Amino acid sequence: MKTRSYYQCRECGARAVQWAGRCDACAAWNTLVEVGGSAPAAPGTPGTPGKRALALSEVRCESVARWPTGLHELDRVLGGGVVPGSVVLLGGDPGIGKSTILIQTLAAMSRDLCALYVTGEESAAQVALRGRRLGLAAPRMKLLAETNVEAIIAQARLETPRVLVIDSIQTVYLPHLAQAPGSVAQVREAAAALVRFAKESDTALFLVGHVTKEGQLAGPRVLEHMVDAVLYFEGDSGSRYRLIRAIKNRFGAVNEIGVFVMTEGGLREVSNPSALFLRQDAKTAPGSVILVTQEGTRPLLVEVQALIDESPGANPRRVALGLDGQRLGMLLALLHRHGGHTTARHDVFVNVAGGVRVTETASDLAVLLACASSLMDRPIGRDLVVFGEVGLAGEMRPVPRGQERLREAAKLGFRRAIVPAANVPKRRSDGDIAVFGAKQLGDALAHFLKE
């Protein structure tokens, strides 16, 4: 049967029978690349019946066993440990610690399980030198320097590992495909072959993926749909702190984070990340507010900083680091309309200290109070925490897990809080935080000015 090539989008993985300048699925330009093989079958093609459909009550469900990785923070991100037969995709910038954390994980798991580390970017000697430098003892961990997927699977069937690492998916290839390693076709087909092997042999598989300049995983986005979990390394390579965030997880919560610090002995987990991101001195400064954010199942205290200064140009700047830049513009409009403070002639810079990225809307109140504090040059007490979403009408909207946020703040010594009225606890016991519930943005600003 004669085969013909087709085209696939590098961004979303959509297929097309002919090249076009723009992808019809994701509207990205110049992302269609030619892929060898047969084009996808036309919809409506008749097929033979397969397995019988089962009622939901007929499906047998068993509890999923998990293997601990030896790193509690990584176990938290994975949902409690590694699930046999699961496929985990780990992405991050070069030099951020992907290989380091995986060799530490395999060294710990190899005490009870057979593990195989396949490297396509380094030699086996280089990986062994890193392991010795980190002081790792791995009696049942084996190394393989190979890029041929068929050879990797053949060796894995021979060694029968329970945990397999491929570092990285962009370096391996299938010999029957004419494309170069790292191309769309090679990445997709190589990953599909490795995923089939993992599911058939019940082997836990870790895939290392490169990222683009925009911070997304290189290759087709369809790769993210093929795996069970997608983890991203966050943080500056020049900083000591590293965050691992779960973007997708079929066996646990998404947006869960694990916090690590890079040392000479490898990555070390941080048991109390809230204390890590807060300043230890008691000095107060205008524009600094402590926010209690929720990352997955963990409350996390971070410092939101704002700097507002007169703009020398006609177009004031709006810069947000660690926050949504478009939402910052909306919050500044709320500050003017419902708070009476205008920033039309000022540059506004907002930053989340420590390199943490906050995506939830519970940061609205912290950003507004930080901007008001900087604009009026009035510091906020270091014993105060805030959280809450602000609507376009200026109303304070409740956020989930308010009780857990307040308990975490009390545990770290904070004594006061400004939260939405609906998040105020119904009962207060000894040692709890003094909570002020605001119904409108003006109530929160007025309470701040009374201090």
Buried (B, 14 or more C-beta within 10 A) or exposed (E): EEEEBBBBBBBBBBBBEEEEEEBEBBEBEEBBBEBBEEBEEEEEEEEEEEEEEEEEEEEEEEEEEBBBBBBEBBBBBBBBBBBBBBBBBBBBBEEBBBBBBBBBBBBBBBEEBBBBBBBBBBEBEBBBEBBEEBEBEBEBBBBBBBBBBBBBBEBBEEEEBBBBBBBBBBBBBBEEBEBEBBBBBBBBBBBBBBBEBBBEBEBBBBBBBBBEEEEBBBBBBBBBEBBBBBBBBBBEEEEEBBBBBBBBBEBBBBBBBBBBBBEEEBBBBBEEBBEBBBBEEEEBEBBBBBBBBBBBEBBBBBBBBBBBEEBEEEEBEBEBEBBBEEBBEEBBEBBEBBBEBEBEEBBBBBBBBBBBBBBBBBBBBBBBBBBBBBBBEBBBEBBBBBBBBBBEEBBBBBBEBBEBBBBBBBBBEBBBBBBBBEBBBEEEEEEBBEBBBBEBBBBBBEBBEEE
